[in-house]
Amino acid sequence: MGRRYPGHLAQEASQTNAEAAAVYYSAGALDPQATRTALVRLGAPVLLVAGEYDVALPPKCAAEYAGLFGQAELAVQPGGGHYPWLDDPQWLVQTLAGFLG
């Protein structure tokens, strides 16, 4: 299961943009249908990464998001949580290199 990283967690508060967070889900911030249309039309391949035990973006939800893109691939990190670069950096590097290769 994903591990806890005290140093990373301690930095989260200083890495939060309160102004952006305040409007992220505000009324009228986005048009869901226009967003879906744009994602389908995106001409670039997309890689979505989810950890096997990620509660913020479970693999099932990540697969649904992948379906919104015209060209998407989903990679699920075995034993990973929400921070693939911390849970298994080598897996992440290999996965990204394979996708970009």
Gaussian input, Z-matrix of N, CA and C with variables (Angstrom, degrees):
# hf/3-21g

backbone

0 1
 N
 C     1     B1
 C     2     B2     1     A1
 N     3     B3     2     A2     1     D1
 C     4     B4     3     A3     2     D2
 C     5     B5     4     A4     3     D3
 N     6     B6     5     A5     4     D4
 C     7     B7     6     A6     5     D5
 C     8     B8     7     A7     6     D6
 N     9     B9     8     A8     7     D7
 C    10    B10     9     A9     8     D8
 C    11    B11    10    A10     9     D9
 N    12    B12    11    A11    10    D10
 C    13    B13    12    A12    11    D11
 C    14    B14    13    A13    12    D12
 N    15    B15    14    A14    13    D13
 C    16    B16    15    A15    14    D14
 C    17    B17    16    A16    15    D15
 N    18    B18    17    A17    16    D16
 C    19    B19    18    A18    17    D17
 C    20    B20    19    A19    18    D18
 N    21    B21    20    A20    19    D19
 C    22    B22    21    A21    20    D20
 C    23    B23    22    A22    21    D21
 N    24    B24    23    A23    22    D22
 C    25    B25    24    A24    23    D23
 C    26    B26    25    A25    24    D24
 N    27    B27    26    A26    25    D25
 C    28    B28    27    A27    26    D26
 C    29    B29    28    A28    27    D27
 N    30    B30    29    A29    28    D28
 C    31    B31    30    A30    29    D29
 C    32    B32    31    A31    30    D30
 N    33    B33    32    A32    31    D31
 C    34    B34    33    A33    32    D32
 C    35    B35    34    A34    33    D33
 N    36    B36    35    A35    34    D34
 C    37    B37    36    A36    35    D35
 C    38    B38    37    A37    36    D36
 N    39    B39    38    A38    37    D37
 C    40    B40    39    A39    38    D38
 C    41    B41    40    A40    39    D39
 N    42    B42    41    A41    40    D40
 C    43    B43    42    A42    41    D41
 C    44    B44    43    A43    42    D42
 N    45    B45    44    A44    43    D43
 C    46    B46    45    A45    44    D44
 C    47    B47    46    A46    45    D45
 N    48    B48    47    A47    46    D46
 C    49    B49    48    A48    47    D47
 C    50    B50    49    A49    48    D48
 N    51    B51    50    A50    49    D49
 C    52    B52    51    A51    50    D50
 C    53    B53    52    A52    51    D51
 N    54    B54    53    A53    52    D52
 C    55    B55    54    A54    53    D53
 C    56    B56    55    A55    54    D54
 N    57    B57    56    A56    55    D55
 C    58    B58    57    A57    56    D56
 C    59    B59    58    A58    57    D57
 N    60    B60    59    A59    58    D58
 C    61    B61    60    A60    59    D59
 C    62    B62    61    A61    60    D60
 N    63    B63    62    A62    61    D61
 C    64    B64    63    A63    62    D62
 C    65    B65    64    A64    63    D63
 N    66    B66    65    A65    64    D64
 C    67    B67    66    A66    65    D65
 C    68    B68    67    A67    66    D66
 N    69    B69    68    A68    67    D67
 C    70    B70    69    A69    68    D68
 C    71    B71    70    A70    69    D69
 N    72    B72    71    A71    70    D70
 C    73    B73    72    A72    71    D71
 C    74    B74    73    A73    72    D72
 N    75    B75    74    A74    73    D73
 C    76    B76    75    A75    74    D74
 C    77    B77    76    A76    75    D75
 N    78    B78    77    A77    76    D76
 C    79    B79    78    A78    77    D77
 C    80    B80    79    A79    78    D78
 N    81    B81    80    A80    79    D79
 C    82    B82    81    A81    80    D80
 C    83    B83    82    A82    81    D81
 N    84    B84    83    A83    82    D82
 C    85    B85    84    A84    83    D83
 C    86    B86    85    A85    84    D84
 N    87    B87    86    A86    85    D85
 C    88    B88    87    A87    86    D86
 C    89    B89    88    A88    87    D87
 N    90    B90    89    A89    88    D88
 C    91    B91    90    A90    89    D89
 C    92    B92    91    A91    90    D90
 N    93    B93    92    A92    91    D91
 C    94    B94    93    A93    92    D92
 C    95    B95    94    A94    93    D93
 N    96    B96    95    A95    94    D94
 C    97    B97    96    A96    95    D95
 C    98    B98    97    A97    96    D96
 N    99    B99    98    A98    97    D97
 C   100   B100    99    A99    98    D98
 C   101   B101   100   A100    99    D99
 N   102   B102   101   A101   100   D100
 C   103   B103   102   A102   101   D101
 C   104   B104   103   A103   102   D102
 N   105   B105   104   A104   103   D103
 C   106   B106   105   A105   104   D104
 C   107   B107   106   A106   105   D105
 N   108   B108   107   A107   106   D106
 C   109   B109   108   A108   107   D107
 C   110   B110   109   A109   108   D108
 N   111   B111   110   A110   109   D109
 C   112   B112   111   A111   110   D110
 C   113   B113   112   A112   111   D111
 N   114   B114   113   A113   112   D112
 C   115   B115   114   A114   113   D113
 C   116   B116   115   A115   114   D114
 N   117   B117   116   A116   115   D115
 C   118   B118   117   A117   116   D116
 C   119   B119   118   A118   117   D117
 N   120   B120   119   A119   118   D118
 C   121   B121   120   A120   119   D119
 C   122   B122   121   A121   120   D120
 N   123   B123   122   A122   121   D121
 C   124   B124   123   A123   122   D122
 C   125   B125   124   A124   123   D123
 N   126   B126   125   A125   124   D124
 C   127   B127   126   A126   125   D125
 C   128   B128   127   A127   126   D126
 N   129   B129   128   A128   127   D127
 C   130   B130   129   A129   128   D128
 C   131   B131   130   A130   129   D129
 N   132   B132   131   A131   130   D130
 C   133   B133   132   A132   131   D131
 C   134   B134   133   A133   132   D132
 N   135   B135   134   A134   133   D133
 C   136   B136   135   A135   134   D134
 C   137   B137   136   A136   135   D135
 N   138   B138   137   A137   136   D136
 C   139   B139   138   A138   137   D137
 C   140   B140   139   A139   138   D138
 N   141   B141   140   A140   139   D139
 C   142   B142   141   A141   140   D140
 C   143   B143   142   A142   141   D141
 N   144   B144   143   A143   142   D142
 C   145   B145   144   A144   143   D143
 C   146   B146   145   A145   144   D144
 N   147   B147   146   A146   145   D145
 C   148   B148   147   A147   146   D146
 C   149   B149   148   A148   147   D147
 N   150   B150   149   A149   148   D148
 C   151   B151   150   A150   149   D149
 C   152   B152   151   A151   150   D150
 N   153   B153   152   A152   151   D151
 C   154   B154   153   A153   152   D152
 C   155   B155   154   A154   153   D153
 N   156   B156   155   A155   154   D154
 C   157   B157   156   A156   155   D155
 C   158   B158   157   A157   156   D156
 N   159   B159   158   A158   157   D157
 C   160   B160   159   A159   158   D158
 C   161   B161   160   A160   159   D159
 N   162   B162   161   A161   160   D160
 C   163   B163   162   A162   161   D161
 C   164   B164   163   A163   162   D162
 N   165   B165   164   A164   163   D163
 C   166   B166   165   A165   164   D164
 C   167   B167   166   A166   165   D165
 N   168   B168   167   A167   166   D166
 C   169   B169   168   A168   167   D167
 C   170   B170   169   A169   168   D168
 N   171   B171   170   A170   169   D169
 C   172   B172   171   A171   170   D170
 C   173   B173   172   A172   171   D171
 N   174   B174   173   A173   172   D172
 C   175   B175   174   A174   173   D173
 C   176   B176   175   A175   174   D174
 N   177   B177   176   A176   175   D175
 C   178   B178   177   A177   176   D176
 C   179   B179   178   A178   177   D177
 N   180   B180   179   A179   178   D178
 C   181   B181   180   A180   179   D179
 C   182   B182   181   A181   180   D180
 N   183   B183   182   A182   181   D181
 C   184   B184   183   A183   182   D182
 C   185   B185   184   A184   183   D183
 N   186   B186   185   A185   184   D184
 C   187   B187   186   A186   185   D185
 C   188   B188   187   A187   186   D186
 N   189   B189   188   A188   187   D187
 C   190   B190   189   A189   188   D188
 C   191   B191   190   A190   189   D189
 N   192   B192   191   A191   190   D190
 C   193   B193   192   A192   191   D191
 C   194   B194   193   A193   192   D192
 N   195   B195   194   A194   193   D193
 C   196   B196   195   A195   194   D194
 C   197   B197   196   A196   195   D195
 N   198   B198   197   A197   196   D196
 C   199   B199   198   A198   197   D197
 C   200   B200   199   A199   198   D198
 N   201   B201   200   A200   199   D199
 C   202   B202   201   A201   200   D200
 C   203   B203   202   A202   201   D201
 N   204   B204   203   A203   202   D202
 C   205   B205   204   A204   203   D203
 C   206   B206   205   A205   204   D204
 N   207   B207   206   A206   205   D205
 C   208   B208   207   A207   206   D206
 C   209   B209   208   A208   207   D207
 N   210   B210   209   A209   208   D208
 C   211   B211   210   A210   209   D209
 C   212   B212   211   A211   210   D210
 N   213   B213   212   A212   211   D211
 C   214   B214   213   A213   212   D212
 C   215   B215   214   A214   213   D213
 N   216   B216   215   A215   214   D214
 C   217   B217   216   A216   215   D215
 C   218   B218   217   A217   216   D216
 N   219   B219   218   A218   217   D217
 C   220   B220   219   A219   218   D218
 C   221   B221   220   A220   219   D219
 N   222   B222   221   A221   220   D220
 C   223   B223   222   A222   221   D221
 C   224   B224   223   A223   222   D222
 N   225   B225   224   A224   223   D223
 C   226   B226   225   A225   224   D224
 C   227   B227   226   A226   225   D225
 N   228   B228   227   A227   226   D226
 C   229   B229   228   A228   227   D227
 C   230   B230   229   A229   228   D228
 N   231   B231   230   A230   229   D229
 C   232   B232   231   A231   230   D230
 C   233   B233   232   A232   231   D231
 N   234   B234   233   A233   232   D232
 C   235   B235   234   A234   233   D233
 C   236   B236   235   A235   234   D234
 N   237   B237   236   A236   235   D235
 C   238   B238   237   A237   236   D236
 C   239   B239   238   A238   237   D237
 N   240   B240   239   A239   238   D238
 C   241   B241   240   A240   239   D239
 C   242   B242   241   A241   240   D240
 N   243   B243   242   A242   241   D241
 C   244   B244   243   A243   242   D242
 C   245   B245   244   A244   243   D243
 N   246   B246   245   A245   244   D244
 C   247   B247   246   A246   245   D245
 C   248   B248   247   A247   246   D246
 N   249   B249   248   A248   247   D247
 C   250   B250   249   A249   248   D248
 C   251   B251   250   A250   249   D249
 N   252   B252   251   A251   250   D250
 C   253   B253   252   A252   251   D251
 C   254   B254   253   A253   252   D252
 N   255   B255   254   A254   253   D253
 C   256   B256   255   A255   254   D254
 C   257   B257   256   A256   255   D255
 N   258   B258   257   A257   256   D256
 C   259   B259   258   A258   257   D257
 C   260   B260   259   A259   258   D258
 N   261   B261   260   A260   259   D259
 C   262   B262   261   A261   260   D260
 C   263   B263   262   A262   261   D261
 N   264   B264   263   A263   262   D262
 C   265   B265   264   A264   263   D263
 C   266   B266   265   A265   264   D264
 N   267   B267   266   A266   265   D265
 C   268   B268   267   A267   266   D266
 C   269   B269   268   A268   267   D267
 N   270   B270   269   A269   268   D268
 C   271   B271   270   A270   269   D269
 C   272   B272   271   A271   270   D270
 N   273   B273   272   A272   271   D271
 C   274   B274   273   A273   272   D272
 C   275   B275   274   A274   273   D273
 N   276   B276   275   A275   274   D274
 C   277   B277   276   A276   275   D275
 C   278   B278   277   A277   276   D276
 N   279   B279   278   A278   277   D277
 C   280   B280   279   A279   278   D278
 C   281   B281   280   A280   279   D279
 N   282   B282   281   A281   280   D280
 C   283   B283   282   A282   281   D281
 C   284   B284   283   A283   282   D282
 N   285   B285   284   A284   283   D283
 C   286   B286   285   A285   284   D284
 C   287   B287   286   A286   285   D285
 N   288   B288   287   A287   286   D286
 C   289   B289   288   A288   287   D287
 C   290   B290   289   A289   288   D288
 N   291   B291   290   A290   289   D289
 C   292   B292   291   A291   290   D290
 C   293   B293   292   A292   291   D291
 N   294   B294   293   A293   292   D292
 C   295   B295   294   A294   293   D293
 C   296   B296   295   A295   294   D294
 N   297   B297   296   A296   295   D295
 C   298   B298   297   A297   296   D296
 C   299   B299   298   A298   297   D297
 N   300   B300   299   A299   298   D298
 C   301   B301   300   A300   299   D299
 C   302   B302   301   A301   300   D300

   B1=1.4394
   B2=1.5218
   B3=1.3169
   B4=1.4562
   B5=1.5155
   B6=1.3209
   B7=1.4622
   B8=1.5239
   B9=1.3182
   B10=1.4598
   B11=1.5259
   B12=1.2955
   B13=1.4452
   B14=1.5233
   B15=1.3358
   B16=1.4728
   B17=1.5250
   B18=1.3203
   B19=1.4609
   B20=1.5234
   B21=1.3158
   B22=1.4630
   B23=1.5219
   B24=1.3167
   B25=1.4553
   B26=1.5233
   B27=1.3097
   B28=1.4624
   B29=1.5275
   B30=1.3189
   B31=1.4581
   B32=1.5280
   B33=1.3274
   B34=1.4616
   B35=1.5228
   B36=1.3231
   B37=1.4665
   B38=1.5201
   B39=1.3202
   B40=1.4631
   B41=1.5298
   B42=1.3184
   B43=1.4583
   B44=1.5271
   B45=1.3258
   B46=1.4555
   B47=1.5242
   B48=1.3083
   B49=1.4578
   B50=1.5242
   B51=1.3356
   B52=1.4628
   B53=1.5241
   B54=1.3288
   B55=1.4655
   B56=1.5271
   B57=1.3217
   B58=1.4658
   B59=1.5248
   B60=1.3224
   B61=1.4647
   B62=1.5183
   B63=1.3301
   B64=1.4680
   B65=1.5299
   B66=1.3338
   B67=1.4658
   B68=1.5252
   B69=1.3062
   B70=1.4651
   B71=1.5248
   B72=1.3225
   B73=1.4533
   B74=1.5271
   B75=1.3079
   B76=1.4532
   B77=1.5301
   B78=1.3209
   B79=1.4612
   B80=1.5246
   B81=1.3140
   B82=1.4493
   B83=1.5192
   B84=1.3282
   B85=1.4622
   B86=1.5233
   B87=1.3158
   B88=1.4563
   B89=1.5143
   B90=1.2896
   B91=1.4561
   B92=1.5257
   B93=1.3407
   B94=1.4718
   B95=1.5223
   B96=1.3242
   B97=1.4629
   B98=1.5204
   B99=1.3051
   B100=1.4709
   B101=1.5211
   B102=1.3269
   B103=1.4632
   B104=1.5171
   B105=1.3321
   B106=1.4719
   B107=1.5305
   B108=1.3199
   B109=1.4670
   B110=1.5251
   B111=1.3238
   B112=1.4670
   B113=1.5257
   B114=1.3278
   B115=1.4634
   B116=1.5168
   B117=1.3118
   B118=1.4610
   B119=1.5197
   B120=1.3170
   B121=1.4733
   B122=1.5206
   B123=1.3140
   B124=1.4608
   B125=1.5264
   B126=1.3074
   B127=1.4604
   B128=1.5180
   B129=1.3112
   B130=1.4612
   B131=1.5318
   B132=1.3235
   B133=1.4620
   B134=1.5368
   B135=1.3135
   B136=1.4649
   B137=1.5218
   B138=1.3277
   B139=1.4629
   B140=1.5145
   B141=1.3202
   B142=1.4550
   B143=1.5105
   B144=1.3276
   B145=1.4669
   B146=1.5162
   B147=1.3201
   B148=1.4596
   B149=1.5170
   B150=1.3202
   B151=1.4574
   B152=1.5110
   B153=1.3012
   B154=1.4641
   B155=1.5315
   B156=1.3417
   B157=1.4607
   B158=1.5247
   B159=1.3118
   B160=1.4614
   B161=1.5242
   B162=1.3268
   B163=1.4606
   B164=1.5248
   B165=1.3252
   B166=1.4567
   B167=1.5344
   B168=1.3132
   B169=1.4615
   B170=1.5305
   B171=1.3363
   B172=1.4646
   B173=1.5293
   B174=1.3254
   B175=1.4620
   B176=1.5270
   B177=1.3272
   B178=1.4666
   B179=1.5311
   B180=1.3166
   B181=1.4725
   B182=1.5219
   B183=1.3310
   B184=1.4611
   B185=1.5235
   B186=1.3316
   B187=1.4665
   B188=1.5230
   B189=1.3319
   B190=1.4619
   B191=1.5335
   B192=1.3319
   B193=1.4687
   B194=1.5200
   B195=1.3235
   B196=1.4665
   B197=1.5226
   B198=1.3216
   B199=1.4556
   B200=1.5157
   B201=1.3142
   B202=1.4657
   B203=1.5279
   B204=1.3298
   B205=1.4622
   B206=1.5237
   B207=1.3112
   B208=1.4595
   B209=1.5167
   B210=1.3380
   B211=1.4656
   B212=1.5234
   B213=1.3106
   B214=1.4628
   B215=1.5209
   B216=1.3087
   B217=1.4587
   B218=1.5260
   B219=1.3160
   B220=1.4597
   B221=1.5175
   B222=1.3198
   B223=1.4661
   B224=1.5260
   B225=1.3334
   B226=1.4626
   B227=1.5241
   B228=1.3052
   B229=1.4654
   B230=1.5261
   B231=1.3290
   B232=1.4619
   B233=1.5335
   B234=1.3193
   B235=1.4578
   B236=1.5155
   B237=1.3195
   B238=1.4577
   B239=1.5134
   B240=1.3272
   B241=1.4543
   B242=1.5160
   B243=1.3335
   B244=1.4544
   B245=1.5344
   B246=1.3243
   B247=1.4656
   B248=1.5256
   B249=1.3371
   B250=1.4678
   B251=1.5188
   B252=1.3315
   B253=1.4677
   B254=1.5214
   B255=1.3293
   B256=1.4577
   B257=1.5335
   B258=1.3400
   B259=1.4608
   B260=1.5239
   B261=1.3105
   B262=1.4687
   B263=1.5267
   B264=1.3343
   B265=1.4688
   B266=1.5254
   B267=1.3140
   B268=1.4585
   B269=1.5306
   B270=1.3207
   B271=1.4693
   B272=1.5241
   B273=1.3275
   B274=1.4542
   B275=1.5316
   B276=1.3083
   B277=1.4651
   B278=1.5281
   B279=1.3241
   B280=1.4653
   B281=1.5359
   B282=1.3216
   B283=1.4546
   B284=1.5255
   B285=1.3271
   B286=1.4657
   B287=1.5247
   B288=1.3277
   B289=1.4657
   B290=1.5307
   B291=1.3264
   B292=1.4638
   B293=1.5077
   B294=1.3176
   B295=1.4689
   B296=1.5295
   B297=1.3223
   B298=1.4609
   B299=1.5259
   B300=1.3534
   B301=1.4454
   B302=1.4812
   A1=109.47
   A2=117.76
   A3=120.95
   A4=111.85
   A5=115.43
   A6=120.74
   A7=110.24
   A8=115.55
   A9=121.84
   A10=108.24
   A11=116.78
   A12=122.21
   A13=108.73
   A14=117.04
   A15=120.53
   A16=113.54
   A17=118.78
   A18=120.95
   A19=111.53
   A20=115.85
   A21=121.10
   A22=110.01
   A23=116.36
   A24=120.69
   A25=111.65
   A26=117.49
   A27=121.37
   A28=111.31
   A29=117.76
   A30=121.76
   A31=113.29
   A32=118.06
   A33=120.41
   A34=112.93
   A35=117.63
   A36=120.28
   A37=111.54
   A38=117.53
   A39=120.41
   A40=111.80
   A41=117.55
   A42=121.34
   A43=112.54
   A44=116.22
   A45=121.05
   A46=109.84
   A47=115.92
   A48=122.13
   A49=107.15
   A50=116.66
   A51=121.88
   A52=111.88
   A53=116.97
   A54=120.30
   A55=111.17
   A56=116.02
   A57=119.89
   A58=110.77
   A59=117.22
   A60=120.73
   A61=111.54
   A62=117.08
   A63=121.36
   A64=112.11
   A65=117.58
   A66=119.66
   A67=113.10
   A68=117.60
   A69=121.62
   A70=112.34
   A71=117.17
   A72=121.42
   A73=112.30
   A74=118.56
   A75=120.65
   A76=110.71
   A77=115.00
   A78=120.92
   A79=110.03
   A80=116.15
   A81=121.24
   A82=115.21
   A83=118.05
   A84=120.70
   A85=111.78
   A86=116.52
   A87=119.17
   A88=109.84
   A89=114.57
   A90=122.33
   A91=106.43
   A92=117.83
   A93=119.81
   A94=114.18
   A95=118.28
   A96=119.23
   A97=111.34
   A98=117.57
   A99=120.29
   A100=110.38
   A101=117.05
   A102=121.00
   A103=110.46
   A104=117.65
   A105=120.77
   A106=111.38
   A107=116.07
   A108=120.44
   A109=110.90
   A110=116.34
   A111=120.34
   A112=111.65
   A113=117.25
   A114=120.25
   A115=111.72
   A116=117.59
   A117=121.06
   A118=110.42
   A119=116.57
   A120=121.41
   A121=113.87
   A122=117.24
   A123=120.40
   A124=109.19
   A125=116.43
   A126=120.67
   A127=115.11
   A128=116.88
   A129=120.31
   A130=111.15
   A131=116.56
   A132=118.60
   A133=109.44
   A134=115.40
   A135=122.39
   A136=109.03
   A137=115.73
   A138=121.20
   A139=108.12
   A140=116.47
   A141=121.78
   A142=107.22
   A143=116.08
   A144=121.93
   A145=107.95
   A146=115.82
   A147=121.44
   A148=107.93
   A149=115.41
   A150=119.88
   A151=110.06
   A152=115.86
   A153=121.29
   A154=111.86
   A155=116.50
   A156=121.50
   A157=112.63
   A158=116.97
   A159=121.28
   A160=109.33
   A161=116.81
   A162=119.89
   A163=111.53
   A164=118.34
   A165=121.55
   A166=110.99
   A167=117.42
   A168=123.05
   A169=108.57
   A170=116.46
   A171=119.14
   A172=111.07
   A173=117.31
   A174=120.01
   A175=114.21
   A176=117.51
   A177=119.84
   A178=110.61
   A179=117.50
   A180=121.02
   A181=110.76
   A182=116.82
   A183=120.26
   A184=110.30
   A185=117.20
   A186=120.88
   A187=110.53
   A188=117.03
   A189=120.45
   A190=110.53
   A191=116.54
   A192=119.99
   A193=111.00
   A194=116.33
   A195=119.77
   A196=110.33
   A197=116.47
   A198=121.10
   A199=113.82
   A200=118.13
   A201=121.79
   A202=112.48
   A203=116.56
   A204=121.45
   A205=110.53
   A206=115.42
   A207=120.08
   A208=112.56
   A209=116.68
   A210=122.30
   A211=108.51
   A212=117.38
   A213=119.16
   A214=111.41
   A215=113.45
   A216=122.51
   A217=106.79
   A218=116.10
   A219=120.92
   A220=109.26
   A221=116.33
   A222=122.04
   A223=106.98
   A224=116.46
   A225=121.33
   A226=108.31
   A227=115.37
   A228=121.76
   A229=109.78
   A230=117.74
   A231=120.40
   A232=110.77
   A233=115.80
   A234=120.96
   A235=114.35
   A236=117.57
   A237=121.12
   A238=113.21
   A239=113.69
   A240=121.60
   A241=109.02
   A242=116.62
   A243=120.93
   A244=113.45
   A245=117.42
   A246=121.27
   A247=110.14
   A248=118.15
   A249=120.38
   A250=113.54
   A251=117.72
   A252=120.86
   A253=111.28
   A254=117.32
   A255=121.03
   A256=111.72
   A257=116.08
   A258=119.74
   A259=112.89
   A260=117.10
   A261=120.84
   A262=108.45
   A263=116.37
   A264=119.97
   A265=113.51
   A266=117.19
   A267=120.15
   A268=110.51
   A269=116.95
   A270=120.53
   A271=109.96
   A272=116.14
   A273=120.19
   A274=111.24
   A275=117.18
   A276=120.96
   A277=110.12
   A278=117.29
   A279=120.53
   A280=111.23
   A281=116.28
   A282=120.86
   A283=110.88
   A284=116.64
   A285=120.36
   A286=111.48
   A287=116.53
   A288=120.31
   A289=110.32
   A290=116.50
   A291=119.93
   A292=112.52
   A293=115.77
   A294=120.33
   A295=110.73
   A296=116.46
   A297=120.29
   A298=112.83
   A299=115.79
   A300=122.28
   A301=114.48
   D1=154.39
   D2=-179.33
   D3=-53.06
   D4=142.45
   D5=-177.64
   D6=-94.18
   D7=161.44
   D8=176.43
   D9=-96.26
   D10=138.91
   D11=-179.29
   D12=-124.58
   D13=96.67
   D14=-175.23
   D15=-53.87
   D16=-42.52
   D17=-179.35
   D18=-62.13
   D19=-42.04
   D20=179.09
   D21=-66.67
   D22=-45.90
   D23=-179.33
   D24=-63.22
   D25=-36.36
   D26=-179.62
   D27=-65.37
   D28=-26.86
   D29=-178.30
   D30=-86.95
   D31=-13.34
   D32=-174.48
   D33=-55.59
   D34=-45.01
   D35=-177.01
   D36=-60.41
   D37=-39.46
   D38=-178.65
   D39=-75.93
   D40=-13.22
   D41=-179.11
   D42=-102.66
   D43=10.66
   D44=-179.84
   D45=-95.99
   D46=134.67
   D47=177.85
   D48=-101.29
   D49=98.16
   D50=-175.48
   D51=-61.34
   D52=-37.94
   D53=-179.91
   D54=-63.52
   D55=-45.69
   D56=178.50
   D57=-66.15
   D58=-41.03
   D59=-179.99
   D60=-61.67
   D61=-34.78
   D62=-178.33
   D63=-65.02
   D64=-30.51
   D65=-178.34
   D66=-103.65
   D67=-4.89
   D68=-174.03
   D69=-53.97
   D70=-48.22
   D71=-179.54
   D72=-112.06
   D73=19.47
   D74=-178.05
   D75=-69.55
   D76=156.44
   D77=179.60
   D78=-56.35
   D79=130.63
   D80=177.87
   D81=79.16
   D82=3.79
   D83=-178.47
   D84=-65.52
   D85=-29.71
   D86=177.60
   D87=-151.14
   D88=160.63
   D89=177.14
   D90=-109.52
   D91=104.34
   D92=-174.94
   D93=-54.05
   D94=-42.48
   D95=-178.57
   D96=-68.02
   D97=-40.82
   D98=177.86
   D99=-64.67
   D100=-37.77
   D101=177.98
   D102=-64.53
   D103=-46.67
   D104=178.57
   D105=-59.54
   D106=-43.58
   D107=179.64
   D108=-61.47
   D109=-43.72
   D110=179.72
   D111=-65.31
   D112=-39.45
   D113=-179.81
   D114=-65.26
   D115=-41.28
   D116=178.82
   D117=-63.27
   D118=-36.61
   D119=-178.20
   D120=-80.13
   D121=-12.84
   D122=-179.20
   D123=-56.72
   D124=124.46
   D125=-174.92
   D126=-84.79
   D127=-6.17
   D128=-176.40
   D129=-94.81
   D130=145.72
   D131=173.57
   D132=-68.52
   D133=146.64
   D134=-176.12
   D135=-126.77
   D136=137.55
   D137=174.86
   D138=-113.83
   D139=125.16
   D140=172.66
   D141=-107.12
   D142=133.92
   D143=-179.98
   D144=-117.47
   D145=130.41
   D146=176.54
   D147=-134.08
   D148=147.57
   D149=174.49
   D150=-86.09
   D151=146.15
   D152=-179.62
   D153=-52.85
   D154=-36.00
   D155=-177.31
   D156=-113.01
   D157=23.50
   D158=-179.34
   D159=-70.88
   D160=121.14
   D161=178.05
   D162=-89.57
   D163=-21.10
   D164=178.48
   D165=-77.80
   D166=-37.30
   D167=176.53
   D168=-139.12
   D169=78.70
   D170=179.42
   D171=-60.38
   D172=150.74
   D173=-178.83
   D174=-51.99
   D175=-36.25
   D176=179.29
   D177=-62.44
   D178=-42.24
   D179=177.54
   D180=-68.66
   D181=-40.16
   D182=178.57
   D183=-61.16
   D184=-37.39
   D185=177.73
   D186=-64.59
   D187=-38.51
   D188=177.02
   D189=-64.66
   D190=-41.80
   D191=176.85
   D192=-63.01
   D193=-40.75
   D194=179.28
   D195=-58.66
   D196=-34.72
   D197=179.20
   D198=-66.70
   D199=-13.49
   D200=179.02
   D201=-80.24
   D202=-19.04
   D203=-177.52
   D204=-94.68
   D205=152.94
   D206=177.08
   D207=-68.57
   D208=-36.88
   D209=-178.19
   D210=-135.46
   D211=89.98
   D212=-178.03
   D213=-127.82
   D214=150.66
   D215=177.31
   D216=-131.13
   D217=139.11
   D218=178.71
   D219=-111.83
   D220=131.01
   D221=174.81
   D222=-119.10
   D223=126.72
   D224=179.49
   D225=-109.24
   D226=121.16
   D227=-178.36
   D228=-78.69
   D229=116.21
   D230=179.00
   D231=-60.11
   D232=128.87
   D233=177.56
   D234=73.57
   D235=2.41
   D236=-175.50
   D237=-84.92
   D238=158.27
   D239=174.63
   D240=-108.12
   D241=-130.29
   D242=-175.45
   D243=-95.42
   D244=-5.59
   D245=-177.37
   D246=-122.78
   D247=80.27
   D248=-175.00
   D249=-61.80
   D250=-29.18
   D251=179.73
   D252=-72.30
   D253=-17.85
   D254=175.91
   D255=-100.29
   D256=-38.69
   D257=-176.53
   D258=-66.80
   D259=-40.29
   D260=179.34
   D261=-160.18
   D262=79.56
   D263=-176.11
   D264=-57.39
   D265=-37.13
   D266=-178.77
   D267=-64.11
   D268=-43.24
   D269=177.31
   D270=-59.95
   D271=-44.82
   D272=-178.36
   D273=-62.65
   D274=-46.22
   D275=179.73
   D276=-60.86
   D277=-44.93
   D278=179.41
   D279=-63.67
   D280=-41.02
   D281=179.72
   D282=-64.87
   D283=-46.46
   D284=179.02
   D285=-64.84
   D286=-42.68
   D287=179.80
   D288=-62.31
   D289=-41.18
   D290=177.92
   D291=-63.84
   D292=-39.61
   D293=179.67
   D294=-69.26
   D295=-42.22
   D296=-176.98
   D297=-81.15
   D298=-19.51
   D299=-173.94
   D300=-58.55

